Amino acid sequence: MKETSMTTVAFIGLGIMGGPMAGHLVNAGFDVVGYNRSQAKVDALVAAGGKGATSIADAVREADVVAIMVPDSPDVRQVLAGSDGTDGVFQNAKPGTLIIDFSSIRPDVTTELAAQAKEQGFRLLDAPVSGGEAGAKNAALSIMVGGEKDDFDAAADVFNAVGKTVVHVGPNGAGQTVKAANQLIVAGNIQLLAEAVAFVEAYGVDTEAALKVLGGGLAGSKVLDQKGANMLGRTFNPGFRIELHHKDLGIVTSAAREAGVVIPLGAVVAQLMASAVANGDGGLDHSALLRGVLRLSGQNPDSPSDSAS
């Protein structure tokens, strides 16, 4: 185990991403106190060497750093401000505590919360991540960070424990803006990969072989490497749920409109993501966009592929 100072990190949100991230912080030598609405997630952190808390207030009281990984803007607001004005980070953390929000939320909400944090004597970094469940488990996340440079530098040990590519991209809100761009690119890549898979399957091509050779050329990508097998096997256990990507594309399309930027392909993919949610696929991995392509092609999305049979 790496030796570090006795820095205490409160980690709020121990789900698919937050759980492994908190575990890496434990392994890096931090004193990690975790809170999650599901007790089983807290128990898993305790089994990995961390500590459990029964509330956000309990988790953050002695923390030097508060890390947050929750689904959406309202969730981050609630964690910070509390549901009743008494049980949030702002009411219970020590003055000067560094807050790192790893969640993916609206840039304008981040800017607003950062201003509130500063008024109340806290420091806040927006630090959304990319890399999905695999990146979280392997401590190989890409982290795009907005906020004060001094705060970014102070958080270096935390970031290095959970991520591989960590970049300060500007003031508060900049991290969320870059993450929105990331989600736009990823969604487009997944949709096109899904269309390519459906296309080659329709011609009876060995799809596994096709993806292998495509991955070796200009069409190759991390999306193909990480999501191609899901599509081949029609296994869509969530590494990143469609409903969350749907939320992120809502952020992208809204922010692009406010900036006067036209994103025609992004708008189409956003509608296809919305269709997936409407068809009951919101809880599946975003590679399940393939199911939408199959539906539009008049095929049964629940039928196994020939390559998987």
PEPESUL-V925974 format. One record per helix or strand of 2 or more residues. SS is the DSSP state (h for helix, s for strand). FROM is the first residue (numbers start at 0). TO is the last residue. If there is no record, write none. Layout:
ss = <SS SS>
from = <FROM FROM>
to = <TO TO>
//
This chain:
ss = <s h s h s h s h h s h s h s h h s h h h h h h h>
from = <7 17 30 38 50 55 64 72 88 97 106 122 131 140 148 155 162 173 206 221 241 263 285 305>
to = <11 26 34 46 51 59 67 80 91 100 118 129 136 145 153 161 169 201 214 232 258 277 295 307>
//
